[in-house]
Amino acid sequence: MTIAPVRSTDSQQLIAESTEELLAQADGVPEARRQELLDQVILLNAPVARSIASRYRRKGVDADDLEQVAYLGLVKAANGYRPEASTAFLSYAVPTIRGELKRYFRDCAWTVRPPRRVQEMQGSIAAAEPQLTQQLGHLPTDEETAEALGTDPGEVAEAASVRGCFTTLSLDAPAAPDAGTSLVETVADAEDGYELVENVHTLAPAVSDLDDRDRKILALRFCGGLTQEEIGNELGVSQMQVSRLLRGILDRLREDLTKPTG
């Protein structure tokens, strides 16, 4: 279904009256006809969904995705509204659309997921901030936002601090505005030397208990990279003997290294 913009010459009152008429017609008719009428309701009220979605922009989520979520909320509202209700359609649809957007932010938009209460507070701040900015003439402080939401300024500050959790910075981004390096170039590489030192200190006592021939076999195999056949030629023994010697040496080392201490 294509969401077409409503012409600026169409008054809100006319849209509201047309919406109520369409919803009344959709009550009690066959499903196919009912869906056609609800589609018209959705098209008429699409600007409302877009307007609500716009209040959640610049929060790290693509604007097209926000509009799609808002349209989904409008579709749910159109299908869930009952003409016999005492409230107007928009009084039912607007909270439904907002709820859908908040749910999307809570469940789908987080790269790093903070606690549930922080997620929900961040959604409330995002929805209230544009109206507060318009009323106050400046970006609201934590105290002003907290007063409008009926909560504590500390909770607002905590929720506002997680706005960056919706997106992550690309490692290809510049490390600084005037720098010629990217962030990935500033990330430290893994240092294998620490593990090597730890392994040497762990093995040294066990290897020191071996005799000269066994230490030479280990050195030829694991330091020199010789094959068992080459080691046999070096020592004047067969490849089969080298295999048995190696197995015995490794078994002794394993037993020594796994022996309980203390």
C-alpha positions as CSV (number, residue, x, y, z in Angstrom):
1,M,0.0,0.0,0.0
2,T,1.4,3.4,-1.0
3,I,1.2,6.1,1.6
4,A,0.2,9.3,-0.3
5,P,0.5,12.7,1.3
6,V,-2.6,14.6,2.1
7,R,-2.9,18.0,0.3
8,S,-2.4,21.1,2.4
9,T,-5.9,22.3,1.4
10,D,-7.5,19.4,3.2
11,S,-8.6,20.6,6.6
12,Q,-8.1,18.5,9.8
13,Q,-11.8,18.7,10.4
14,L,-12.6,17.3,7.0
15,I,-10.1,14.5,7.5
16,A,-11.6,13.7,11.0
17,E,-15.1,13.6,9.7
18,S,-14.1,11.4,6.7
19,T,-12.3,9.1,9.0
20,E,-15.3,8.7,11.3
21,E,-17.6,8.1,8.4
22,L,-15.3,5.4,6.9
23,L,-14.9,3.7,10.2
24,A,-18.7,3.6,10.7
25,Q,-19.1,2.1,7.2
26,A,-16.4,-0.5,8.0
27,D,-18.3,-1.8,11.0
28,G,-20.2,-5.0,10.3
29,V,-19.4,-5.3,6.6
30,P,-17.6,-8.3,4.9
31,E,-13.9,-8.5,5.6
32,A,-12.7,-7.6,2.1
33,R,-14.8,-4.4,2.0
34,R,-13.9,-3.6,5.6
35,Q,-10.2,-3.7,4.7
36,E,-10.7,-1.4,1.8
37,L,-12.3,1.2,4.0
38,L,-9.6,0.8,6.7
39,D,-7.0,1.3,4.0
40,Q,-8.6,4.7,3.2
41,V,-8.5,5.6,6.9
42,I,-4.8,4.8,7.0
43,L,-4.1,6.9,3.9
44,L,-6.1,9.9,5.3
45,N,-4.2,9.8,8.6
46,A,-0.8,8.9,7.3
47,P,0.5,12.5,7.9
48,V,-0.3,12.1,11.6
49,A,1.9,9.0,11.7
50,R,4.7,10.8,9.9
51,S,4.5,13.8,12.3
52,I,4.8,11.5,15.3
53,A,7.7,9.6,13.8
54,S,9.5,12.9,13.1
55,R,9.7,13.6,16.9
56,Y,11.9,10.6,17.3
57,R,14.4,11.5,14.6
58,R,18.1,12.2,15.3
59,K,18.1,9.4,17.9
60,G,20.3,7.0,15.8
61,V,17.5,5.3,13.8
62,D,16.9,5.9,10.1
63,A,13.9,8.2,9.4
64,D,12.4,5.7,6.9
65,D,12.4,3.0,9.5
66,L,10.7,5.3,12.0
67,E,8.0,6.1,9.5
68,Q,7.4,2.5,8.7
69,V,7.0,1.7,12.5
70,A,4.6,4.7,12.8
71,Y,2.6,3.4,9.9
72,L,2.4,0.0,11.5
73,G,1.0,1.7,14.7
74,L,-1.5,3.5,12.5
75,V,-2.6,0.2,10.9
76,K,-3.0,-1.4,14.3
77,A,-5.0,1.5,15.5
78,A,-7.3,1.4,12.4
79,N,-7.9,-2.3,12.9
80,G,-8.3,-2.1,16.7
81,Y,-10.6,1.0,16.9
82,R,-14.3,0.5,17.6
83,P,-16.8,3.1,16.3
84,E,-19.0,2.7,19.4
85,A,-16.1,4.0,21.6
86,S,-16.7,7.4,23.0
87,T,-13.2,8.7,22.0
88,A,-12.3,10.1,18.6
89,F,-10.1,8.0,16.3
90,L,-7.0,10.1,16.7
91,S,-7.4,10.0,20.5
92,Y,-6.9,6.2,20.1
93,A,-4.5,6.2,17.2
94,V,-1.9,8.7,18.6
95,P,-1.0,6.7,21.7
96,T,-1.0,3.5,19.7
97,I,1.5,5.0,17.2
98,R,3.7,6.4,20.0
99,G,3.6,3.0,21.8
100,E,4.7,1.2,18.7
101,L,7.6,3.6,18.2
102,K,8.7,3.3,21.9
103,R,8.5,-0.5,21.6
104,Y,10.6,-0.4,18.5
105,F,13.3,1.7,20.3
106,R,13.1,-0.6,23.3
107,D,13.3,-3.9,21.5
108,C,15.1,-3.3,18.2
109,A,17.1,-0.2,18.1
110,W,19.7,-0.7,20.8
111,T,23.3,-1.6,20.0
112,V,24.2,-1.7,23.7
113,R,21.1,-2.6,25.7
114,P,20.6,-0.7,29.0
115,P,18.1,-1.6,31.7
116,R,14.4,-1.7,30.7
117,R,13.5,1.3,32.8
118,V,16.2,3.4,31.2
119,Q,15.0,2.4,27.7
120,E,11.5,3.4,28.5
121,M,12.5,6.7,30.1
122,Q,14.7,7.5,27.0
123,G,11.6,6.9,24.8
124,S,9.5,9.3,26.9
125,I,12.2,11.9,26.7
126,A,12.5,11.6,23.0
127,A,8.7,12.1,22.6
128,A,8.4,15.0,25.0
129,E,11.6,17.0,24.0
130,P,10.3,18.6,20.8
131,Q,7.2,20.0,22.4
132,L,9.2,21.2,25.5
133,T,11.7,22.9,23.2
134,Q,8.9,24.7,21.4
135,Q,7.3,25.8,24.6
136,L,10.5,26.9,26.4
137,G,12.3,28.3,23.4
138,H,15.4,26.3,24.2
139,L,16.5,22.7,24.7
140,P,15.0,21.6,28.0
141,T,17.3,20.9,31.0
142,D,17.1,17.6,32.8
143,E,15.1,19.4,35.6
144,E,12.6,20.8,33.1
145,T,12.2,17.5,31.4
146,A,11.8,15.7,34.7
147,E,9.1,18.2,35.8
148,A,7.2,17.7,32.5
149,L,7.4,13.9,32.9
150,G,6.7,13.8,36.6
151,T,10.0,12.0,37.4
152,D,13.3,12.7,39.0
153,P,16.0,14.7,37.2
154,G,18.6,12.0,38.0
155,E,16.5,9.4,36.0
156,V,16.3,11.9,33.1
157,A,20.1,12.4,33.1
158,E,20.7,8.7,33.2
159,A,18.4,8.0,30.3
160,A,19.8,10.9,28.3
161,S,23.3,9.5,28.7
162,V,22.4,6.3,26.8
163,R,21.3,8.0,23.6
164,G,24.6,6.8,21.9
165,C,23.6,3.2,22.5
166,F,21.4,3.3,19.4
167,T,24.3,3.5,17.0
168,T,28.0,2.6,17.1
169,L,30.8,4.7,15.6
170,S,32.4,3.2,12.6
171,L,36.1,2.2,13.0
172,D,36.7,3.8,9.7
173,A,35.7,7.2,11.1
174,P,38.5,9.7,11.6
175,A,40.1,9.5,15.0
176,A,40.0,13.3,15.3
177,P,38.6,16.1,13.0
178,D,42.1,17.1,11.8
179,A,43.7,13.7,12.1
180,G,44.9,11.6,9.2
181,T,44.2,8.3,11.0
182,S,41.0,6.3,11.5
183,L,39.8,4.9,14.8
184,V,40.8,1.4,13.9
185,E,44.4,2.6,13.7
186,T,44.2,3.7,17.3
187,V,43.0,0.4,18.7
188,A,45.7,-1.6,20.4
189,D,46.6,-4.9,18.9
190,A,46.5,-8.1,20.9
191,E,49.9,-8.7,22.6
192,D,51.0,-12.3,22.2
193,G,54.1,-11.7,24.3
194,Y,52.3,-11.9,27.6
195,E,51.0,-15.4,26.8
196,L,54.4,-16.5,25.7
197,V,56.0,-15.3,28.9
198,E,53.4,-17.1,31.0
199,N,53.8,-20.3,29.0
200,V,57.6,-20.2,29.4
201,H,57.4,-19.7,33.2
202,T,54.9,-22.5,33.4
203,L,56.9,-25.0,31.4
204,A,60.4,-24.1,32.6
205,P,60.3,-26.0,35.9
206,A,58.8,-29.1,34.2
207,V,61.3,-29.1,31.4
208,S,64.3,-28.6,33.8
209,D,63.5,-32.0,35.2
210,L,64.1,-33.7,31.9
211,D,67.4,-35.2,30.9
212,D,69.6,-33.7,28.2
213,R,68.4,-36.1,25.5
214,D,64.7,-35.4,26.1
215,R,65.3,-31.6,26.2
216,K,67.2,-31.9,22.9
217,I,64.3,-33.9,21.3
218,L,61.9,-31.1,22.4
219,A,64.2,-28.4,21.0
220,L,64.6,-30.2,17.7
221,R,60.9,-30.8,17.3
222,F,59.3,-27.6,18.6
223,C,62.0,-25.0,18.2
224,G,63.9,-26.4,15.2
225,G,60.7,-27.7,13.5
226,L,62.3,-31.0,12.5
227,T,60.2,-34.0,11.6
228,Q,60.4,-37.2,13.5
229,E,62.4,-38.7,10.7
230,E,64.9,-35.8,10.8
231,I,65.2,-36.1,14.6
232,G,65.9,-39.8,14.3
233,N,68.7,-39.1,11.8
234,E,70.1,-36.6,14.2
235,L,70.1,-38.9,17.1
236,G,70.8,-42.1,15.2
237,V,67.5,-43.8,16.1
238,S,64.4,-44.8,14.1
239,Q,61.4,-42.6,13.5
240,M,59.3,-45.1,15.5
241,Q,61.6,-44.7,18.5
242,V,61.4,-40.9,18.2
243,S,57.6,-41.1,18.2
244,R,57.6,-43.2,21.4
245,L,60.2,-40.9,23.0
246,L,58.1,-37.8,22.2
247,R,54.9,-39.3,23.5
248,G,56.6,-40.3,26.7
249,I,58.1,-36.8,27.2
250,L,54.8,-35.1,26.6
251,D,53.0,-37.4,28.9
252,R,55.5,-36.6,31.7
253,L,55.2,-32.9,31.1
254,R,51.4,-33.1,31.1
255,E,51.4,-35.1,34.3
256,D,53.8,-32.6,36.0
257,L,51.8,-29.6,34.8
258,T,48.5,-31.0,36.0
259,K,49.8,-32.2,39.4
260,P,48.1,-30.4,42.3
261,T,50.3,-27.9,44.0
262,G,50.7,-27.2,47.7
